[in-house]
Amino acid sequence: MAAPVAVSRAQEAATPAPALAPVETPAPAGELQAPEKPSFNRAIRAALIRAAGETSRANPQTRARRQALDAWYASRGDAPVWLEKGEWTPNARAAFERLQRAPEDGLDLSAWRVYALERGPEASLALADVALSEAVAAYAFQASGGRLDPARISRLIGAHPTVVGPAQALDETSQAPDADRALRAFNPDQPGYLALREKLAQRRAGLAPTALLASTEPPRRASDASGARRGGNGALESDLLVNMEFWRWQPREPGADRLVVNIPEFEARLYRADAEILTTRVIVGKPDKATPLFSNRLEYLIVNPSWNVPQSIIKNEMMNKLGSLRRMGYDVDYVDGRLHVRQPPGERNALGRIKFIFPNDYAVYLHDTPTRGLFAASSRAFSHGCVRVDQPFSLAVALLRPERGWSEERLKKMLGKNERRVSLPEPLPIHLVYFTVRADESGQLQRFEDIYGYAGKARQLLGLGG
């Protein structure tokens, strides 16, 4: 009896389909018949038909992936992908090995499990070829960020990961010199992701976790770190998996020079040539006025900014204070029947002396603040959504570049009553991100409060528990 071949979990309950012979229909006289497909190609088509029959019971993502898979096979005449003369190719075996190691990257391919690559009858081999292709497509889909739609977490998450479709996944993997490396490359390769991946491997290997620090709690000893927050290493593992998923939302090329604001950490970091050159504390949006998450390009800063008060703040916080606002120097006017409130530049301006602009749909920016005492708090979610910077002049000089003649003294000479716009030498990538776990430069894990509940919601959607 022939040994069983690879099948997916979705197929394992079904009886292997026999190779289907086409129904012979005589062609009309004088009409040429199309060349008959090889029997193996016909068996592949039969396997795809079986998968299509199961599609009605699948979720929309699986249905779309199977339809794309069907079209991809059809574009190549239903030729097998992973088999040559009835034998599994080296790329088939390399892809198979990477699929078995999918949990190392926090992926869940249990619904597309491929158990073995063995010999068997033609019909079973065809089923196995299709099963392996579907598993490869599912791996690439999850690894590239398709498993969890950021919009399901919050409408204030503007991340749009470039999700890899079946055709790209199969073209790149089946034709690569090394299918294992090609599959692995669909995962993020940023150092922050790789550090969490290593910590996940250590935890699963039973190694003692490194010390955990929390921005809103005293440092913990390594001996009690595993019990930090929600109890035990199970909680740590789910936190690692969630934050690895958050990395899939980030641009794969964030920029060697970049500014990164990690909301739960209440810190911003400026990088030049991938080296951190400045870290500053920040204040972010309150839980009910969350700072949005997205990537953009920081273009210019304004010295002596005025503050055009958002309509939401006017309506909710200022309607009964208009008289006192006028006495404090605010401009309060009605334009086309709509109330407008503006605070002129000055030392008491809510935006401080500098604001940093990266035009975006959320109308948020980084800025100075006259309320300096709030930076001493360990948890700093106090704003209406914009990000307040503890060291605005140091950040401004670093952005404008000291080697171009910029200094705090030069900037402070610009202080006054009129707005002054200063463009950056070149636009700088800026990323507003949300990581509740990160590995610092020494390799220690740091954990931060899930201030907006995004990690908890992602944990539930990923099936990791509450």
C-alpha positions in Angstrom: 0.0 0.0 0.0 1.3 3.5 -0.8 2.3 5.7 2.1 0.0 8.7 2.8 1.0 12.1 1.4 0.7 15.6 2.6 -2.8 16.9 3.2 -4.1 20.0 4.9 -6.3 19.8 8.0 -9.2 21.1 5.9 -8.8 18.1 3.6 -7.8 15.4 6.0 -11.4 14.3 6.7 -12.2 13.8 3.1 -11.6 10.6 1.1 -8.8 11.2 -1.4 -10.2 12.1 -4.8 -9.3 9.9 -7.7 -7.7 11.3 -10.7 -10.5 12.5 -12.9 -10.5 11.6 -16.6 -12.0 14.2 -18.9 -15.3 13.4 -20.7 -14.4 12.9 -24.3 -16.6 15.0 -26.6 -15.9 14.7 -30.3 -15.0 17.9 -32.0 -17.0 19.1 -34.9 -15.6 18.1 -38.3 -12.9 20.4 -39.4 -12.3 21.9 -35.9 -9.0 21.4 -34.2 -9.0 20.0 -30.6 -7.0 21.7 -27.9 -4.1 19.6 -26.7 -5.1 17.4 -23.8 -3.6 18.2 -20.5 -1.3 15.7 -18.9 -3.0 13.5 -16.4 -1.2 15.1 -13.5 -2.5 18.5 -14.5 -6.0 17.1 -14.7 -5.5 15.7 -11.2 -4.4 19.1 -10.0 -7.6 20.7 -11.4 -9.7 18.0 -9.6 -7.9 18.9 -6.4 -8.7 22.6 -6.9 -12.4 21.7 -7.7 -12.5 19.9 -4.4 -11.0 22.9 -2.6 -13.6 25.1 -4.3 -16.3 22.9 -2.9 -15.1 23.5 0.6 -14.8 27.2 0.1 -18.5 27.9 0.8 -17.8 26.9 4.4 -14.7 29.0 4.7 -14.3 32.6 6.0 -14.0 35.4 3.5 -10.2 35.6 3.7 -9.9 31.9 2.9 -12.4 32.0 0.1 -10.5 34.9 -1.5 -7.2 33.1 -1.1 -8.5 29.9 -2.7 -10.0 31.8 -5.6 -6.6 33.5 -6.2 -4.9 30.1 -5.8 -7.2 28.6 -8.4 -6.5 31.4 -10.9 -2.8 31.1 -10.3 -2.8 27.4 -11.1 -5.0 28.0 -14.1 -2.4 30.6 -15.4 0.2 27.8 -15.5 -2.1 25.2 -17.1 -2.7 23.5 -13.7 0.9 22.2 -13.7 2.2 21.0 -10.3 4.3 23.4 -8.3 6.2 21.3 -5.9 6.6 18.0 -7.8 8.7 16.9 -10.7 8.2 13.4 -12.2 6.3 12.4 -9.0 9.1 13.5 -6.6 9.0 16.4 -4.2 11.4 19.2 -5.3 14.1 20.6 -2.9 12.0 23.8 -2.6 9.0 21.8 -1.6 11.0 20.2 1.2 12.5 23.6 2.2 9.0 25.2 2.3 7.6 22.3 4.2 10.3 22.7 6.9 9.6 26.5 7.2 5.9 25.8 7.6 6.6 23.4 10.5 8.5 26.3 12.2 5.8 28.9 11.7 5.1 29.1 15.4 8.6 30.5 15.9 7.3 33.7 14.3 4.0 33.6 16.2 2.0 32.3 13.2 -0.9 29.9 13.4 -1.2 27.6 10.4 -3.2 24.9 12.3 -5.9 25.1 9.7 -3.4 24.5 6.9 -1.3 21.9 8.6 0.8 19.8 6.2 2.0 16.7 7.9 4.4 15.0 5.6 5.9 14.9 2.1 5.8 11.3 0.9 5.0 9.3 -2.2 1.6 8.2 -3.2 -0.8 7.8 -6.1 -1.2 10.6 -8.6 -4.5 11.9 -7.2 -3.2 12.1 -3.7 0.0 13.8 -4.8 -2.1 16.4 -6.6 -4.1 17.0 -3.4 -0.8 17.4 -1.6 0.6 19.9 -4.1 -2.4 22.1 -3.7 -2.4 21.7 0.1 1.3 22.8 0.2 0.5 25.8 -2.0 -2.4 26.8 0.1 -0.2 26.6 3.3 2.5 28.6 1.7 0.0 31.3 0.7 -1.5 31.3 4.2 2.0 31.6 5.7 2.8 34.6 3.5 -0.6 36.2 4.2 -0.1 36.0 8.0 3.6 36.9 8.0 3.0 40.0 6.0 0.3 41.3 8.3 -2.9 39.9 7.0 -3.9 38.0 10.1 -5.2 41.0 12.0 -6.8 44.1 10.4 -5.6 47.1 12.4 -9.0 48.8 11.8 -10.6 46.1 13.9 -8.7 47.4 16.8 -9.4 51.1 16.4 -10.3 53.5 13.6 -7.4 55.6 14.9 -4.9 53.1 13.7 -3.9 54.2 10.3 -1.4 51.4 9.5 -1.9 49.6 6.2 0.4 46.6 5.9 1.2 45.4 2.4 -0.3 41.9 2.6 1.2 39.3 0.3 -1.2 37.6 -2.0 -1.1 33.9 -3.1 0.4 34.6 -6.6 3.3 36.6 -5.2 3.8 34.1 -2.4 3.9 31.2 -4.7 6.0 32.9 -7.4 8.6 34.0 -5.0 8.8 30.8 -3.0 8.6 28.2 -5.7 11.2 30.0 -7.9 13.6 31.1 -5.2 17.0 29.5 -4.8 16.0 28.8 -1.1 12.3 28.5 -0.4 12.9 28.5 3.3 14.6 31.9 3.2 12.0 33.3 0.8 9.2 32.3 3.2 11.0 33.7 6.2 11.5 37.0 4.4 7.7 37.7 4.5 8.1 38.3 8.2 9.4 41.6 9.5 13.2 41.9 9.8 13.5 45.0 12.0 15.7 44.5 15.1 12.8 45.2 17.4 10.8 42.3 15.9 13.8 39.9 15.9 14.5 40.7 19.5 10.9 39.7 20.5 11.2 36.6 18.4 14.3 35.6 20.2 12.6 36.2 23.6 9.7 34.0 22.5 12.1 31.2 21.6 13.8 31.5 25.0 10.5 31.4 26.8 9.4 28.3 24.9 12.7 26.7 25.5 12.1 27.1 29.3 14.9 29.6 29.7 14.6 32.1 32.5 13.2 35.4 31.1 15.3 38.5 31.4 14.2 41.2 33.8 11.0 43.1 32.9 10.6 46.8 33.5 7.4 48.7 33.4 7.3 52.4 32.8 4.5 52.8 35.4 5.8 50.4 38.0 9.1 49.9 40.0 11.7 47.7 38.3 11.2 44.0 39.1 13.9 41.5 39.9 14.6 38.8 37.3 13.3 36.2 39.8 9.8 37.7 39.9 9.7 39.1 36.3 7.8 36.0 35.0 4.8 36.9 37.1 4.6 40.5 36.0 1.1 41.6 34.9 -1.8 39.1 34.5 0.3 36.4 36.0 3.0 34.0 34.7 4.9 33.3 31.5 1.7 32.5 29.7 0.9 36.2 29.9 4.4 37.1 28.8 4.1 34.8 25.8 0.8 36.3 24.7 2.3 39.8 25.1 5.2 38.8 22.9 2.9 37.4 20.2 0.7 40.5 20.2 3.7 42.9 19.9 5.2 40.7 17.2 1.9 41.2 15.3 2.1 44.9 15.9 5.5 44.9 14.1 3.8 43.5 11.0 1.9 46.8 10.7 5.1 48.8 10.5 6.7 49.8 7.2 9.4 47.3 6.3 11.7 50.2 5.4 11.2 52.7 8.2 14.1 54.8 7.3 17.7 54.8 8.7 17.0 58.4 9.9 13.6 58.5 11.6 11.6 59.7 14.6 9.7 57.0 16.5 7.1 57.8 19.2 6.0 54.8 21.2 2.7 55.8 22.8 2.6 53.3 25.8 6.2 54.1 26.7 5.6 57.8 26.6 8.9 58.3 24.8 10.2 59.5 21.5 13.5 58.4 19.9 15.4 60.0 17.1 17.6 57.8 15.0 20.4 58.7 12.5 21.8 55.9 10.4 19.8 53.5 12.6 21.6 54.7 15.8 19.6 56.3 18.5 20.9 59.8 19.1 18.1 61.4 21.2 15.4 60.2 23.6 12.8 62.5 25.1 9.8 62.0 27.3 6.4 62.8 25.7 2.8 63.3 26.8 0.2 61.5 24.7 -3.6 61.4 24.3 -5.9 60.4 27.1 -7.6 57.0 26.7 -10.8 58.7 25.5 -8.8 61.0 23.2 -6.2 58.6 21.9 -3.2 59.7 19.8 -3.6 58.1 16.4 -1.1 55.5 15.1 0.4 56.0 11.6 3.6 56.7 9.7 4.3 60.0 7.8 7.1 62.4 7.0 8.0 65.3 9.3 8.5 68.3 7.1 8.9 71.5 9.1 8.6 73.2 12.5 7.0 76.4 13.5 8.6 78.7 16.1 6.1 80.9 18.0 3.1 78.9 17.0 -0.4 80.1 17.4 -3.1 77.7 18.5 -6.3 77.4 16.5 -8.5 75.6 19.0 -10.2 72.5 17.6 -14.0 72.7 17.4 -14.3 69.7 19.7 -12.4 71.5 22.5 -14.4 74.7 21.9 -17.7 72.8 22.1 -16.8 70.6 25.1 -14.6 72.8 27.2 -14.8 76.5 26.2 -18.4 77.6 25.6 -18.9 78.9 29.1 -15.4 80.6 29.2 -15.4 82.9 26.2 -15.3 86.1 28.2 -12.4 85.0 30.3 -10.6 83.7 27.2 -10.9 87.1 25.6 -9.4 88.7 28.7 -6.5 86.2 28.5 -5.7 87.4 25.0 -7.5 84.8 22.9 -9.0 85.8 19.6 -12.7 84.8 19.8 -14.7 85.4 16.6 -17.6 84.1 14.6 -16.8 83.3 10.9 -19.8 82.4 8.7 -21.8 81.7 11.8 -19.1 79.4 13.3 -17.2 80.1 16.5 -13.4 80.3 16.1 -11.0 80.5 19.0 -7.3 81.3 18.5 -4.5 81.7 21.0 -1.8 84.0 19.7 1.9 83.1 20.0 3.5 83.6 23.4 5.0 82.0 26.4 1.6 80.9 27.7 0.5 79.4 24.4 -0.8 75.9 24.8 1.6 74.7 22.1 4.6 76.3 23.8 7.3 77.8 21.6 7.7 75.1 18.9 5.5 72.7 17.0 6.6 70.0 14.7 4.5 69.4 11.5 3.9 66.3 9.5 0.7 67.0 7.5 -1.8 64.2 8.2 -5.5 63.4 8.1 -5.8 63.3 11.9 -4.6 66.9 12.4 -2.1 65.9 15.1 1.5 67.1 15.6 4.3 67.2 18.1 4.7 70.4 20.2 6.2 72.1 23.2 4.0 72.9 26.2 4.1 75.5 29.1 2.8 72.8 31.5 6.2 71.3 32.3 5.2 69.5 35.6 3.3 66.8 33.9 6.5 65.3 32.5 7.4 64.1 36.0 4.4 61.7 36.0 5.2 58.1 35.2 2.0 57.6 33.2 1.7 60.6 30.8 -1.6 60.3 28.9 -3.0 63.8 29.4 -3.4 65.4 26.0 -6.3 65.7 23.5 -4.4 63.6 21.0 -1.3 65.6 20.0 2.1 64.7 21.4 3.8 67.1 23.8 7.6 67.0 23.9 9.7 67.4 27.0 12.9 68.6 25.2 11.5 70.5 22.2 14.6 72.6 21.5 17.0 69.7 21.7 14.7 67.8 19.3 14.5 70.7 17.0 18.2 71.2 16.8 18.8 67.5 16.2 16.2 67.6 13.4 17.6 70.7 11.8 21.2 69.3 12.2 23.8 71.1 14.3 26.3 70.6 11.4 24.2 73.0 9.4 24.6 75.7 12.0 21.6 75.1 14.1 21.7 75.4 17.9 19.3 76.1 20.7 20.7 79.6 21.0 19.9 80.3 17.3 16.4 79.0 17.7 15.7 81.0 20.9 16.8 84.2 19.0 13.7 83.6 16.9 11.3 83.7 19.8 8.7 86.5 19.6 5.2 87.3 18.6 5.2 86.2 15.0 5.2 82.6 13.6 8.4 81.5 12.0 8.5 78.4 9.7 11.7 76.4 9.4 11.9 73.5 7.0 13.9 70.4 7.7 16.9 69.8 5.4 14.9 66.9 4.1 11.6 65.3 5.2 12.1 62.8 8.0 10.0 59.6 8.4 8.0 59.7 11.6 6.2 56.7 13.1 3.6 56.9 15.9 3.6 53.3 17.2 2.1 51.2 20.0 4.3 48.6 21.6 3.6 47.4 25.1 6.7 45.1 25.1 10.1 46.0 23.7 13.7 44.7 24.2 16.0 47.5 25.1 19.6 47.9 24.0 20.9 45.6 26.8 18.5 42.9 25.7 16.1 43.3 28.7 12.4 43.3 28.1 10.4 46.3 29.1 6.6 46.1 29.4 4.3 49.1 29.4 0.7 49.8 30.3 -1.9 49.0 27.6 -3.3 52.5 28.0 -5.7 52.3 25.0 -6.5 48.6 25.4 -5.2 47.8 21.9 -3.0 44.9 23.1 -5.9 43.3 25.0 -8.2 43.5 22.0 -5.5 42.1 19.7 -5.0 39.3 22.1 -8.6 38.3 21.9 -8.8 38.6 18.1 -5.7 36.4 17.8 -7.3 33.8 20.1 -4.8 34.2 22.9 -7.3 34.8 25.7 -8.4 37.9 27.5 
